[in-house]
Amino acid sequence: MDDRAKIIFGNEIPERDYRKALASRAKYLRRFGDDSDRDYPVKLRRNATLYAPLGVLDLRVNEGTDSDAAFDPDRGIIVGNIRMGFGHYRISMAMASAAHALGYQPYWMDLNSYPDTTCTKIIGAQNALYSMGSRLSQRSRLFNRFFWEPLNYEGFRRLSYNAADQKNAELMAPVFRNVPKDIPLIATHVWPAQAALHAGMRHVVNAIPDNWPMALHLAEGSVHTVQTRQSYLGYRVLNGMRGREVLKPMPEDSLVCTGHYVDHELVENIPTDCAARLARCGRGQPLRFLLSIGGAGAQKETFAAIARHLRPRIMRGEAALLLNIGDYRAVWDDLCAAVPGLEGVAETHFDDWAETERFCRAALEGDVRGVHVFCHTDIFQAVYSTNLLLRVCDVLVTKPSELAFYPVPKLFLKRIGGHERWGAIHAAELGDGTPECEDIPHTLQMLDLFLDSDRMLGEMCDCIQENRRRGLYDGAYRAVELAMRLKQG
């Protein structure tokens, strides 16, 4: 097998960078051990949250063989992911939803959930560093300006970074040993794609999440999918991935522009949900803002400012606030301390999944007022509750990451990492989101624009409907169909 860290799409990695990649692999071997000779058993278990709506079966490694089901060689499709924040889980849910809607059987394979394996130990260590960097970037302007933004914008862009990832991913391959190699796999982070290929998986789709082309996301041997035309051309020529050097391009058959990765339930209900938003607006009901805090738990200061600003208008019945704090209960305590009176007007929905589902069903046609806070310690409930709330909100308030591509009116907060800015640019050009608000005063100004005029909400809903007619939100369906075609040859 060719060394994927030495030559990437025909572009040779300089010897100095290759030695750094080997050193990175050696460092993790020393730290976490070599389990390449381990024979990890696998089994399938019904996912407690996602089996009912999406038919998801968890692919568990090193936990025995007492399965709830056998692998389906004809309809089975693996969604390979990692928990790193909430974004990759969210995209994975979109893929599982699309697969289920198309009649396939989705298997959930989180490489960050097998605690006794070298694979999970490596991912956990890198995840901890990334989460720490995300939070620190919000507290220190100097750290953000001189380290975090450059790393996320240019550091991850370079081919040398991909070379190191490829060597590290070789250590993740053992978890695939007993996974059937002919089942198609869609990876929503590059490490599962790379590890699957090193393990001999035959039909791998690498679903790239961001709109800024970075070598970080390359997994040669897979078919790469992207969500935008701008991203497609940047990846095709490996733009800027070794400074100003013109590189050999990716082969045409290794890259596909699918459109946005969105869950079937959200795509199917776009006409109904947009009509409901406009009807609520016409009746003078409170404008529903959904704030979704990601897995890194950053931007608490901004969320507190939004809650303080909206509180008088919430009390007057002009606005309603839906706040999903994921699995970060401490965030709610911090917000209550930062916004006096918030706790007294809020209704909490904590660790009661049946109640969260009931609330969202009732909110589809009923009235919502005040402040509603959602928190679930189960990671799947923490992420999927945002999916349920997206259908019943009027405006999503979010940083421009994976949610930038979802079919709901969006107000974009300041990015965390330079690569995210291109999500906001894309959405603003499509008309279903605002430009990025790079500070709190501009965020509050945008909130008032939504509240003081019906026009912004109406025009965004119109654009979402037009984008739907163009098939722009059908990327998850197309990625699944692509994976199944790879198997068919």
MOGICOR-V302339 format. One record per run of one state. SS is the DSSP state (a for helix, b for strand, c for the rest). FROM is the first residue (numbers start at 1). TO is the last residue. If there is no record, write none. Layout:
SS;FROM;TO
SS;FROM;TO
//
This chain:
c;1;6
b;7;8
c;9;10
b;11;12
c;13;14
a;15;32
c;33;41
b;42;46
c;47;49
a;50;54
c;55;56
b;57;61
c;62;75
b;76;81
c;82;86
a;87;101
c;102;104
b;105;110
c;111;117
a;118;139
c;140;140
a;141;155
c;156;158
a;159;170
c;171;172
a;173;176
c;177;183
b;184;187
c;188;189
a;190;198
c;199;203
b;204;207
c;208;214
a;215;217
c;218;222
b;223;226
c;227;228
a;229;236
c;237;251
a;252;254
b;255;257
c;258;263
a;264;268
c;269;269
a;270;282
c;283;286
b;287;292
c;293;299
a;300;315
c;316;318
b;319;324
c;325;328
a;329;338
c;339;341
a;342;345
b;346;350
c;351;352
a;353;363
c;364;369
b;370;375
c;376;378
a;379;392
c;393;394
b;395;399
c;400;401
a;402;405
c;406;409
b;410;413
c;414;417
a;418;430
c;431;432
b;433;436
c;437;439
a;440;452
c;453;454
a;455;469
c;470;474
a;475;488
c;489;489
//
